[in-house]
């Protein structure tokens, strides 16, 4: 199995950027400690404070899928329900 790159784009609803940022930051340390996590980096857009992006690399898709089933992600989803405008996720493979 090959390394998997994940790009996850989170757009907070207007007025919710600080709340979403705080909740996303809570995911970093626990996720970085997970089996298979190579990096898990959170970014915020310089011109749109509501736009966040996770750039992640995982040893393989199976380990990333295990990550997606973890309790801390379910808790994040429940806590932030109604505060996220949109969420987009791309599974990618390095080609060069």
C-alpha positions in Angstrom: 0.0 0.0 0.0 1.2 3.5 -0.8 1.3 6.6 1.2 -1.9 8.6 1.2 -2.2 12.4 1.3 -5.4 14.0 2.6 -6.4 17.6 2.0 -9.4 18.6 4.1 -10.9 22.0 3.6 -13.2 23.3 6.4 -15.2 26.5 5.9 -16.6 27.9 9.2 -19.8 29.8 9.2 -19.5 33.6 9.6 -18.7 34.4 13.2 -17.6 30.9 14.0 -14.0 30.9 13.0 -12.5 31.2 16.5 -14.7 28.4 17.7 -13.9 26.1 14.8 -10.2 26.9 15.1 -10.2 25.9 18.8 -12.0 22.7 18.0 -9.6 21.8 15.1 -6.5 22.5 17.3 -7.8 19.9 19.8 -7.5 17.2 17.1 -3.8 17.8 16.3 -1.9 16.3 19.1 -4.1 13.2 19.5 -4.1 12.6 15.7 -0.3 13.0 15.4 0.1 10.2 18.0 -2.0 7.8 15.9 -0.5 4.8 14.2 0.3 5.6 10.6 0.2 9.4 10.9 3.2 11.0 9.1 2.0 14.6 9.5 -1.2 16.4 10.4 -0.9 20.1 9.8 -3.6 22.7 10.2 -3.6 25.9 8.2 -5.8 29.0 8.2 -6.2 31.2 5.0 -4.5 34.5 5.2 -7.4 36.4 3.6 -10.4 34.4 4.8 -10.3 33.7 8.6 -13.2 31.2 8.1 -11.2 28.9 5.9 -9.1 26.1 7.4 -7.2 23.3 5.7 -5.6 20.2 7.0 -2.7 18.8 5.1 -2.2 15.2 6.2 0.0 12.3 5.2 -0.7 8.7 6.2 1.4 5.5 5.8 -1.6 4.0 3.9 -5.3 4.4 3.3 -6.2 1.6 5.8 -4.6 3.5 8.7 -6.2 6.8 7.7 -9.6 5.0 7.6 -9.0 3.8 11.2 -8.3 7.4 12.1 -11.6 8.5 10.6 -13.4 6.1 12.9 -11.9 7.4 16.1 -13.9 8.9 18.9 -12.2 12.3 18.9 -13.4 12.9 15.3 -16.9 11.9 16.2 -16.8 14.3 19.2 -15.5 17.1 16.9 -18.4 16.5 14.5 -21.0 16.6 17.2 -19.5 19.7 18.9 -19.2 21.7 15.7 -22.5 20.7 14.2 -24.2 23.8 12.7 -20.9 25.9 12.8 -19.4 24.6 9.6 -20.5 26.0 6.3 -18.8 23.3 4.2 -16.4 20.5 4.3 -14.4 19.1 1.4 -12.0 16.2 1.5 -9.6 14.9 -1.1 -7.6 11.7 -1.0 -4.5 12.2 -3.0 -1.3 10.2 -4.1 2.1 11.7 -4.7 3.0 11.4 -8.4 6.3 13.2 -8.5 
